Amino acid sequence: MADTVVGTSPITVPAWENWARTVAARPARTASPESEDEVASLVAGAAADGLRVRARGSGHSFTPAAVTDGLLLDLAGLSGLTTVRRRPDGTARVTVRAGTPLFHLHHLLAARGLAMTNLGDIDKQTISGAISTGTHGTGLRFGGLATQVCGVRVVTADGVVREVGVDDASGTPERELFELARLGLGTAGVLTAVTIEAVPAFWLRSTERPERLGEFLEDPDAFARSADHAELYWFPGTHRIQAIRNVRLPADEAAQWGTDRSGLKGRLRQLRQEARGLVDDELVTNGVFEVACRLCTAAPILTPGVNRFASKALAARETVAPSYRVFCHKRRVRFREMEYALPREAVGDVVRELADWHHRSGEPVAFPVEVRFAAPDDLWLSTSRGRDTAYVAVHQYQRMPHRRWFDAAERIFVAAQGRPHWGKLHHRTAQDLAEHYPLGDVARVRRAVDPDGVFTNSYADAVLGTGSAGTVR
Ligand SMILES: Cc1cc2nc3c(=O)[nH]c(=O)nc-3n(C[C@H](O)[C@H](O)[C@H](O)COP(=O)(O)OP(=O)(O)OC[C@H]3O[C@@H](n4cnc5c(N)ncnc54)[C@H](O)[C@@H]3O)c2cc1C
C-alpha cells in the first residue's frame, strides 16, 4: 500500500490532509452535519447520487483509512454526552455523540466521577475514529478502546439509523453489525453515537526511569507484569530504555497523595516533579526534540549521538495524577509510524532483531521504538484478537527517510506473525491478513448492510477485501 495517497483531482491543493501528512484527499463533497437526522439524509442522498461516503475523525491515522473520493463527513458538530446509566458498583454505561474528541470525553467523564479504563498515548482522536482503527494503550490485563464499547448508533447505507450492541444475541444480524461497527474502519456505516463501559474515576502513579535494554530482553514478561500499564521507549543505537510503569491507585491512596502534597514540602516536591516532566516531554517528544530531529535531518551522521544524549538526559520521575492526564501526552513533533501487534512471547526476539538490523545498517533513526502490551479479546478485527499481545512501534521524524527502517521492521514483524495497526503505515493486504481475522464474516456483513459499497474506500478494499459488489462509482 502506498504511504502517500493523493486524490485523482487535477487540482494540486488537497482539500483534506491527515495529521502526519502521509495522506491527502479531494472528496467530491464535504459536509458537517450537526444531527443524526442530517447524517441519515446526507448518506441517503450521496448513495442515491452514486457517491461513496466516509466519516472522518481528527485525521490521526497514518493510513488512508478516512480517505474518500465521494462525500466526506466531519462530525465535529456531533459532540458531547447524551446519557449516563449508572450501576450500583460505580461503573456506568455512557453514551456520547460520535464526533466527541477524547480530550473532551475525559472531562465529561471526570465531571461525573467516571473514566475510561485504558487509553492510548494521545487524546486528539475522536471516540469513533479511535475505535474504528483499534486504538489501544498498554496493560497486560487491558484491551484496546473498542473493547470498552458496548453499543453504537450507526447510519447504514440505506440511510436508516440502527442501534446495536453487546446486548444483542450472539449470531444475530444486529450483533454482527455491532462487531463490524465498533472496529471496522467505517465500513459498517457512519457512527452517530458510541456507548462505553466507564469505570469509577481513578488515579495513576507513574514511575519513569532509565533502564538497560538488556534487562528488558532477559525477561520481557516480567517487565510487562511489573505494573498495571507498563511500556518502554528504546533509543536505537543505544543500550538504554525509558521504562514507564503506571499503577492504578485506590481512591483513598490518591486522596492521601493529595493531602501529602498540600504542605510546603509537598508542593515543592510536586513542582520539582512537574518541572522534570516538562524537561523530559520537551526532550523526547516536543520543542527541543524538534530541534534535535532537524539537526539529524541536516546531518544524519549526528543521529546516534543525539539518541545517546536523549537517552542519557532522561531522568527518573514519579507523578501521581488522574488517569487520563497520565495516559495521554502532547505530541507536537510530526512523525511517521508503523506498529505491529505480536504474540507476546515474540517481543524479546523482535526487539533484539530490530536492534541487530539497526546496528548492521547504521540507519539514522531519530525516534525511539515503543513497546506496549494488551490482553487478548474476541473482537473480529482487533489486533489483539485471541492472543496475549505485545505491540512494537517504529517511528521516524517526518523529514527523514523512513522506508528502509520501516521495511526492515515490517519483515521482522511479519515473520513473527505480526498484525499491523489499522491506522499506522504498513503494506499488508486482505490476502495476508486472512489468517488473522474472520474476513469471511466481515465480507458477509458488509454485503448484507452495504451491498453497493457506499462505505468502502481503496484502503478498506485492500485490507479487508472487497465486501460488496461495489457498484457505487
Ligand atoms: C500522534 C499520534 C499518536 C497516536 N497514538 C496512538 C496510540 O497511543 N495508540 C494507538 O493505538 N493508536 C495511536 N495513534 C493512531 C490513532 O489513534 C488512530 O489512527 C485513530 O484512528 C485516529 O483517530 P481519528 O479520530 O483521528 O480518526 P481518523 O484517522 O480521522 O479516522 C480513522 C477511521 O475511523 C473512521 N471514522 C471516523 N469517524 C467515524 C464515524 N463517525 N463513523 C464511522 N467511521 C468513522 C474513518 O473513516 C477512518 O476509517 C496515534 C496517532 C498519532 C498521529
The ligand as an SDF file (V2000), in Angstrom:
LIG
                    3D

 53 58  0  0  0  0  0  0  0  0999 V2000
    0.4970   11.4090   17.3430 C   0  0  0  0  0  0  0  0  0  0  0  0
   -0.2990   10.1280   17.2770 C   0  0  0  0  0  0  0  0  0  0  0  0
   -0.3700    9.3100   18.3880 C   0  0  0  0  0  0  0  0  0  0  0  0
   -1.1000    8.1120   18.3300 C   0  0  0  0  0  0  0  0  0  0  0  0
   -1.1320    7.3080   19.4330 N   0  0  0  0  0  0  0  0  0  0  0  0
   -1.7700    6.1230   19.3690 C   0  0  0  0  0  0  0  0  0  0  0  0
   -1.7850    5.2220   20.4790 C   0  0  0  0  0  0  0  0  0  0  0  0
   -1.2660    5.5170   21.5550 O   0  0  0  0  0  0  0  0  0  0  0  0
   -2.3930    4.0190   20.3170 N   0  0  0  0  0  0  0  0  0  0  0  0
   -2.9630    3.6520   19.1380 C   0  0  0  0  0  0  0  0  0  0  0  0
   -3.4700    2.5340   19.0440 O   0  0  0  0  0  0  0  0  0  0  0  0
   -3.0150    4.4890   18.0940 N   0  0  0  0  0  0  0  0  0  0  0  0
   -2.4300    5.7050   18.1780 C   0  0  0  0  0  0  0  0  0  0  0  0
   -2.4670    6.5490   17.1070 N   0  0  0  0  0  0  0  0  0  0  0  0
   -3.3020    6.1860   15.9470 C   0  0  0  0  0  0  0  0  0  0  0  0
   -4.7150    6.7790   16.0950 C   0  0  0  0  0  0  0  0  0  0  0  0
   -5.2360    6.5620   17.3930 O   0  0  0  0  0  0  0  0  0  0  0  0
   -5.6970    6.1220   15.1180 C   0  0  0  0  0  0  0  0  0  0  0  0
   -5.2000    6.1740   13.8230 O   0  0  0  0  0  0  0  0  0  0  0  0
   -7.1090    6.7130   15.2010 C   0  0  0  0  0  0  0  0  0  0  0  0
   -7.9230    6.0310   14.2850 O   0  0  0  0  0  0  0  0  0  0  0  0
   -7.1850    8.1840   14.8650 C   0  0  0  0  0  0  0  0  0  0  0  0
   -8.4640    8.6800   15.2210 O   0  0  0  0  0  0  0  0  0  0  0  0
   -9.0930    9.9020   14.4400 P   0  0  0  0  0  0  0  0  0  0  0  0
  -10.2370   10.4440   15.2460 O   0  0  0  0  0  0  0  0  0  0  0  0
   -8.0600   10.8420   14.0280 O   0  0  0  0  0  0  0  0  0  0  0  0
   -9.7470    9.1540   13.1690 O   0  0  0  0  0  0  0  0  0  0  0  0
   -9.3720    9.2520   11.6120 P   0  0  0  0  0  0  0  0  0  0  0  0
   -7.9550    8.9120   11.4340 O   0  0  0  0  0  0  0  0  0  0  0  0
   -9.8550   10.5480   11.0610 O   0  0  0  0  0  0  0  0  0  0  0  0
  -10.2780    8.0630   11.0410 O   0  0  0  0  0  0  0  0  0  0  0  0
   -9.9640    6.7300   11.3740 C   0  0  0  0  0  0  0  0  0  0  0  0
  -11.0410    5.7940   10.8220 C   0  0  0  0  0  0  0  0  0  0  0  0
  -12.2440    5.9920   11.5550 O   0  0  0  0  0  0  0  0  0  0  0  0
  -13.3350    6.1750   10.6510 C   0  0  0  0  0  0  0  0  0  0  0  0
  -14.3170    7.0330   11.3090 N   0  0  0  0  0  0  0  0  0  0  0  0
  -14.1060    8.1990   11.9510 C   0  0  0  0  0  0  0  0  0  0  0  0
  -15.2710    8.6690   12.4280 N   0  0  0  0  0  0  0  0  0  0  0  0
  -16.2340    7.7830   12.0990 C   0  0  0  0  0  0  0  0  0  0  0  0
  -17.6480    7.7070   12.2940 C   0  0  0  0  0  0  0  0  0  0  0  0
  -18.3160    8.6460   12.9640 N   0  0  0  0  0  0  0  0  0  0  0  0
  -18.3110    6.6440   11.7910 N   0  0  0  0  0  0  0  0  0  0  0  0
  -17.6590    5.6680   11.1170 C   0  0  0  0  0  0  0  0  0  0  0  0
  -16.3280    5.6960   10.8840 N   0  0  0  0  0  0  0  0  0  0  0  0
  -15.6300    6.7370   11.3750 C   0  0  0  0  0  0  0  0  0  0  0  0
  -12.6880    6.8190    9.4250 C   0  0  0  0  0  0  0  0  0  0  0  0
  -13.4650    6.6720    8.2690 O   0  0  0  0  0  0  0  0  0  0  0  0
  -11.3940    6.0310    9.3510 C   0  0  0  0  0  0  0  0  0  0  0  0
  -11.6090    4.8010    8.7260 O   0  0  0  0  0  0  0  0  0  0  0  0
   -1.7740    7.7490   17.1290 C   0  0  0  0  0  0  0  0  0  0  0  0
   -1.7130    8.5950   16.0120 C   0  0  0  0  0  0  0  0  0  0  0  0
   -0.9780    9.7770   16.0840 C   0  0  0  0  0  0  0  0  0  0  0  0
   -0.9250   10.6710   14.8640 C   0  0  0  0  0  0  0  0  0  0  0  0
  1  2  1  0
  2  3  1  0
  2 52  2  0
  3  4  2  0
  4  5  1  0
  4 50  1  0
  5  6  2  0
  6  7  1  0
  6 13  1  0
  7  8  2  0
  7  9  1  0
  9 10  1  0
 10 11  2  0
 10 12  1  0
 12 13  2  0
 13 14  1  0
 14 15  1  0
 14 50  1  0
 15 16  1  0
 16 17  1  0
 16 18  1  0
 18 19  1  0
 18 20  1  0
 20 21  1  0
 20 22  1  0
 22 23  1  0
 23 24  1  0
 24 25  2  0
 24 26  1  0
 24 27  1  0
 27 28  1  0
 28 29  2  0
 28 30  1  0
 28 31  1  0
 31 32  1  0
 32 33  1  0
 33 34  1  0
 33 48  1  0
 34 35  1  0
 35 36  1  0
 35 46  1  0
 36 37  1  0
 36 45  1  0
 37 38  2  0
 38 39  1  0
 39 40  1  0
 39 45  2  0
 40 41  1  0
 40 42  2  0
 42 43  1  0
 43 44  2  0
 44 45  1  0
 46 47  1  0
 46 48  1  0
 48 49  1  0
 50 51  2  0
 51 52  1  0
 52 53  1  0
M  END
$$$$
